[in-house]
Amino acid sequence: MSWLHNNILLPFFEPERHRGLGGRLRRLQRFEAAPEAEQRAQQAALVSRILHHAYQTVPFYRREFESLGSHPNDWSPGQPLPLPITGREHLRDNQAEMISQKFRASDLRTASTGGTTSTPVQLKRNLEGLRDKTALQYHLNRWAGYDQGDSTLLVWGAESDLSRDPSWKRRMYDEVLMGRIPAPAGQISRAVLENFRRRMDRYRPEVVFGYGVTMSLLAEFLLIDGGLQHRPRTAIVTAEAITTEQKKLIERAFECPVWEHYGSREVGMVASECEYHSGLHFHPTGCLVELRYEGEVQDGPMYRLILTDLLNYGLPLLRYDTGDNVLLADGNCACGRWFPRVKSILGRAMDTFIMADGTEIPGLSVNNNIIELMHGFRHITKLQVVQKKVDFCEVRYVTVGNEGETTNELALVRKALQKVFKTPVHCEMVRVEDIPRAASGKLRLCISEVTRAPRVGVPRPAGIAG
């Protein structure tokens, strides 16, 4: 079935993302079968190509090269790129100059950055880059034993990503032809978790794929309330970092291996665990990894993750500060891959909000709702939602405008929060000079100081609030 989906069905029904998918997947397979020296040479060629493309067609990078007196030819493998580090502030302030002049506007597709506490901004991707990113994600899925066409329950925390009321045609296409079983939920309650279980037992999916925190909450529910009749073959968690204890919880509930993926809105899915589950490998065809020492934490030295996107030529991201910190993995992986490997990603997890009726709302759901409205903001540059009580939140914000100019944007924030909470919650707006990073180095959008009541029947693992 996977050959049919990758070579015929997906390219025919969804050509925007999947044209040439089968060939792209075969190229990735050939890359991994090649000797290490050849793989490194191919990556070096990809780096050189994106550097020259940026120098020749992107005004922002041409200026950055020239300000340092450097040129793409100055780079050699193993050396830092001859450019300064860029971040979301550059995307926000220089977006027009960061778009490649090689492409017409109609040739580019829009994506959005995630929202930690910084204002989200829009990205532009060329179609070939978009298709290459899709193929790389599917290739990494294969590491976890998941291919297109496998029946898959999508346990998602963002209602905006998966339609909750699709048409019958869309439902037939997703569930029957593609094997995708959507299970979106912006709020996590017993009724929602019970619905997840019913879908699992009814559709009997081979794969469970979803948000890390949402999956851990579902796993805890299953262990308390009787478990499943059906067992999937594999489970994949993404979008949010999970602790070792949460991962073990998911493994216990589903009785199958759990695989972690890493990606971001900016660069797409670029890393995954291999079959030995000894950290996440960053695929060298998708990105060039740079690690900047940030200090010591309890588990050892911490490094800031700097990535160069090797696939998107529409709006290249070179030496991009992801905002994520990582812990390095020790030694070589038993799988034999030389790909850069980290033990864990820090700072991506978001707190779960607890409502007065016991409903739980993943922080990522709050995050995504706010992202949708912040693209047009001109004054608020950073935002942080701190839940103090079940019916009270403090919304901290940084603005470049005066209070009068910011009022309308704050009203939109308040409205968005009430929409996702679906229950009365008082939101106090507090202007601050800055929002500091957490110890992990991440700017956290969602913080809950509310402890939920312990649930009886399962040990409380570390890393799950309450």
Residue pairs with C-beta under 8 A, 6 or more apart in sequence:
1 149
1 150
2 147
2 148
2 149
2 150
3 22
4 149
5 147
5 148
5 149
5 178
6 21
6 22
6 25
6 138
6 147
6 148
6 149
7 21
7 22
9 149
9 177
9 178
10 17
10 18
10 21
10 148
10 178
11 18
11 19
11 20
11 21
11 22
13 173
13 177
16 109
16 127
16 130
17 130
17 131
17 134
18 131
18 134
19 131
20 131
21 131
21 134
21 135
21 138
24 131
24 132
24 135
25 135
25 138
25 139
28 135
28 136
28 139
28 285
29 139
31 39
31 42
31 285
32 39
32 337
34 42
36 338
39 284
39 338
40 77
40 284
40 338
42 284
42 285
43 77
43 284
43 285
43 288
43 310
44 77
46 285
46 310
47 75
47 77
47 81
47 288
47 308
47 310
48 72
48 75
50 308
50 309
50 310
50 313
50 316
50 318
51 72
51 75
51 81
51 318
52 72
53 100
53 102
53 313
53 316
54 61
54 62
54 72
54 100
54 316
54 318
55 61
55 62
55 65
55 71
55 72
56 62
57 100
57 101
57 102
58 97
58 98
58 99
58 100
58 101
58 316
59 97
59 101
60 90
60 94
60 97
60 98
61 83
61 98
61 316
61 318
63 97
64 83
64 84
65 71
65 72
65 82
65 83
68 82
68 83
68 84
70 82
70 83
71 82
72 82
74 82
75 81
75 82
80 290
80 319
81 288
81 290
81 308
81 318
81 319
83 318
83 319
84 319
85 292
85 306
85 319
85 320
85 321
86 317
86 318
86 319
86 320
86 321
87 320
87 321
87 323
88 113
88 118
88 121
88 321
88 323
89 118
90 98
91 98
91 113
91 121
91 123
91 315
92 118
92 119
92 121
92 381
95 121
95 122
95 315
98 315
98 316
99 108
99 124
99 314
99 315
100 126
100 313
100 314
100 315
100 316
102 313
103 126
103 313
103 314
107 126
107 127
107 314
108 124
108 125
108 126
108 127
108 314
108 315
109 124
109 125
109 126
109 127
109 130
109 314
110 122
110 123
110 124
110 125
111 122
111 123
111 124
111 125
111 265
112 120
112 121
112 122
112 123
112 265
112 371
112 375
113 120
113 121
113 122
113 123
113 264
113 265
113 266
114 120
114 264
114 265
114 266
114 367
114 371
115 367
115 368
115 370
115 371
115 374
115 383
115 445
116 323
116 367
116 442
116 443
116 444
116 445
117 382
117 383
117 384
117 435
117 443
117 444
117 445
118 381
118 382
118 443
119 374
119 377
119 380
119 381
119 382
119 383
120 371
120 374
120 375
121 375
122 375
123 265
123 266
123 312
123 314
123 315
124 314
124 315
125 133
125 312
125 314
125 315
126 312
126 313
126 314
128 313
129 311
129 312
129 313
129 314
130 312
132 311
133 268
133 269
133 286
133 311
133 312
136 268
136 269
136 270
136 283
136 285
136 286
136 311
137 263
137 268
137 269
138 147
138 148
139 283
140 261
140 269
140 271
140 272
140 283
141 147
141 236
143 259
143 272
143 273
143 274
143 275
144 234
144 236
144 257
144 259
144 261
144 272
144 273
145 207
145 233
145 234
145 257
146 152
146 206
146 207
146 209
146 234
146 236
148 178
149 178
149 179
150 179
150 205
150 206
150 207
151 179
151 181
151 203
151 204
151 205
151 206
151 207
152 179
152 180
152 181
152 205
152 206
152 207
152 208
152 209
153 181
153 183
153 196
153 199
153 200
153 203
153 205
153 207
153 208
153 209
153 210
153 232
154 162
154 180
154 181
154 182
154 183
154 184
154 209
154 210
155 183
155 196
155 208
155 209
155 210
155 211
155 214
155 215
155 218
156 162
156 182
156 183
156 184
156 185
156 210
156 211
156 214
157 184
157 185
157 186
157 188
157 210
157 211
157 213
157 214
157 239
157 362
157 364
157 365
158 184
158 186
158 211
158 364
158 365
158 368
159 184
159 185
159 186
159 365
160 368
160 369
160 372
161 184
161 368
162 182
162 183
162 184
163 170
163 182
163 184
164 182
164 184
166 174
166 182
174 180
174 181
174 182
175 181
175 203
179 205
181 199
181 203
181 205
183 195
183 196
183 199
183 210
185 192
185 195
185 196
185 214
185 365
186 361
186 362
186 365
186 369
186 420
187 355
187 359
187 360
187 361
187 365
187 420
187 422
188 214
188 217
188 352
188 359
188 360
188 361
188 362
189 357
189 358
189 359
189 360
190 221
190 358
193 217
193 218
193 221
194 221
194 225
196 218
197 218
197 221
197 222
197 225
197 228
200 208
200 228
200 230
200 232
201 228
201 229
201 230
204 230
205 230
205 232
206 232
206 233
206 234
207 232
207 233
207 234
207 235
207 236
208 215
208 232
208 234
208 235
208 236
208 254
209 235
209 236
209 238
210 218
210 236
210 237
210 238
211 237
211 238
211 239
211 240
211 362
211 364
212 237
212 238
212 239
212 240
212 241
212 242
212 246
212 260
212 349
213 240
213 242
213 246
213 349
213 350
213 352
213 362
213 363
213 364
214 362
215 235
215 237
215 242
215 250
216 242
216 246
216 249
216 250
216 464
217 352
217 360
217 362
217 464
218 253
219 246
219 249
219 250
219 252
219 253
219 254
220 249
220 253
220 455
220 458
220 464
222 228
222 253
222 254
223 249
223 252
223 253
223 457
223 458
224 455
224 456
224 457
224 458
225 457
227 253
228 253
228 254
231 254
231 255
231 256
232 254
232 256
233 256
234 256
234 257
234 259
235 250
235 251
235 254
235 256
235 257
235 258
235 259
236 258
236 259
236 260
236 261
237 247
237 250
237 258
237 259
237 260
237 261
238 260
238 261
238 262
238 263
238 269
239 348
239 364
240 348
240 349
240 350
240 362
240 364
241 344
241 345
241 346
241 347
241 348
241 349
242 250
242 260
242 349
242 463
243 349
243 461
243 462
243 463
243 464
245 461
245 462
245 463
245 464
246 461
246 463
246 464
247 258
247 260
248 461
249 458
249 461
249 464
250 258
251 257
251 258
257 277
259 272
259 273
259 277
260 272
260 273
260 280
261 269
261 271
261 272
261 273
261 280
262 269
262 270
262 271
262 272
262 280
262 282
262 345
263 269
263 270
263 271
264 322
264 324
266 309
266 317
266 320
266 322
267 286
267 287
267 307
267 309
267 312
267 317
267 320
267 322
268 286
268 309
268 311
269 286
270 282
270 283
270 286
270 287
270 307
271 280
271 281
271 282
271 283
271 342
272 280
272 281
272 283
273 279
273 280
273 281
274 281
274 333
274 335
274 337
275 335
276 333
276 334
276 335
278 329
278 333
278 334
278 341
279 329
279 333
279 341
279 342
279 343
279 344
280 341
280 342
280 344
280 345
281 333
281 335
281 337
281 339
281 340
281 341
282 289
282 307
282 339
282 340
282 341
282 342
283 339
284 339
284 340
285 310
285 311
286 309
286 310
286 311
287 307
287 308
287 309
287 310
288 307
288 308
288 310
289 305
289 306
289 307
289 340
290 306
290 307
290 308
290 319
291 303
291 304
291 305
291 306
291 326
291 328
292 303
292 304
292 306
293 301
293 302
293 303
293 304
294 302
294 303
294 304
294 325
294 441
295 301
295 302
296 302
297 327
297 346
297 439
297 440
299 327
299 344
300 327
300 328
301 327
301 328
302 325
302 326
302 327
302 346
302 440
302 441
303 325
303 326
303 327
303 328
304 321
304 322
304 324
304 325
304 326
304 441
305 322
305 324
305 325
305 326
305 342
305 345
306 319
306 320
306 321
306 322
307 317
307 320
307 322
308 317
308 318
308 319
308 320
309 316
309 317
309 318
309 320
323 347
323 441
323 442
323 443
324 345
324 346
324 347
324 348
324 441
324 442
325 345
325 346
325 347
325 440
325 441
325 442
326 342
326 343
326 344
326 345
326 346
327 342
327 343
327 344
327 346
328 341
328 342
328 343
329 341
329 342
329 343
330 343
332 338
333 341
346 440
346 441
346 442
347 438
347 440
347 441
347 442
347 444
348 442
349 463
350 362
350 363
350 364
350 366
350 367
350 444
350 445
350 446
351 363
351 387
351 444
351 446
351 447
351 448
351 465
352 360
352 361
352 362
352 363
352 448
352 452
352 465
353 360
353 361
353 362
353 363
353 366
353 387
353 421
353 446
353 448
353 450
354 360
354 361
354 387
354 390
354 448
354 450
354 451
354 452
354 465
354 466
355 361
355 390
355 421
355 423
355 425
356 390
356 391
356 423
357 423
358 452
358 453
359 422
359 423
360 452
361 420
361 421
363 445
363 446
363 448
364 446
365 420
366 385
366 417
366 420
366 445
366 446
367 445
367 446
369 416
369 417
369 419
369 420
370 383
370 385
370 413
370 416
370 417
370 445
372 416
373 412
373 413
373 416
374 380
374 383
377 409
378 401
378 405
378 409
379 399
379 400
379 401
379 405
379 406
379 409
380 397
380 398
380 399
380 406
380 409
380 410
380 413
381 398
381 399
381 400
382 397
382 398
382 434
382 435
382 443
383 395
383 396
383 397
383 398
383 413
383 435
383 445
384 395
384 396
384 397
384 435
384 443
384 444
384 445
384 446
384 447
385 393
385 394
385 395
385 396
385 417
385 445
385 446
385 447
386 393
386 394
386 395
386 396
386 447
386 448
386 449
387 393
387 446
387 447
387 448
387 449
387 450
388 394
388 449
388 450
389 450
390 425
390 450
391 423
391 424
391 425
391 426
392 425
392 426
392 427
392 428
393 417
393 425
393 426
393 427
393 428
394 427
394 428
394 430
395 410
395 413
395 414
395 417
395 427
395 428
395 429
395 430
396 430
396 431
396 432
396 435
397 406
397 410
397 413
397 429
397 430
397 431
397 432
398 431
398 432
398 433
398 434
398 435
399 405
399 406
399 409
399 431
403 431
406 431
410 429
413 427
413 429
414 427
414 429
417 425
417 427
418 424
418 425
418 427
435 443
437 443
438 444
448 465
450 465
451 465
451 466
452 465
452 466
453 466
454 460
454 466
460 466
